[in-house]
Amino acid sequence: MNRESLPGRLVGRSARTGNRAQRVVYVAHEGEKTEKDYLQLLERAYRTREGKSSFRLVLMGAAGGLRPMATVDRVLEEAGPHDEKWVLFDRDAADNRDAEIPRAMRKAAENGVQVALSHPSFELWLLLHFKPWTSPESGLDGEIKKQLRQHKDAKGFKEYDRASGERGKGLDGQRAESLLGRGRV
């Protein structure tokens, strides 16, 4: 299947209706669960404007997650040269990515890929829905998760990353409602 025939890929304006094209954004994410859930949550909450779908995310991940360089490679394999491309990855000091991150960022910059780097972990994005936070925590995410679990407005996060399956790192139900609460996004 060629890239131009992918479902939802619209270019320019529709010849029949004159409607604006839907923006398609290709996003490769490192994490197996949380990043995908978060991006899908944002897409559901914000992609419709004035009753029309204004964008669509094409998400790319892998079972077990992707390393930073693999996110860049994946989005370059899937998206066309003129498509909007993003990668999401974090420092995660526990698995020693410090040498790989600069290479991944350099390759992304050379190929027109935007980078969203979380330091120390993606959970920082979740915590920022509830409070400002600027400390890198020496690359370790324990304090970030602790603050997230304990925040009074972070409903459903008390056992975040302590259980298995959807309740471990899933962002559905009460967690999703908390993240999208008034003025949090």
Secondary structure, DSSP 8 states (H G I E B T S, - for coil): --GGGSTT---SB-TTT--B--EEEEEEES-SSHHHHHHHHHHHHHSEETTEE-EEEEEE--TT---HHHHHHHHHHHS-TTSEEEEEEE--GGG--TTHHHHHHHHHHHTTEEEEEESS-THHHHHTTTS-----GGG--HHHHHHHHH-TT-TT-TTTTTSSTHHHH---HHHHHHHTSTT--
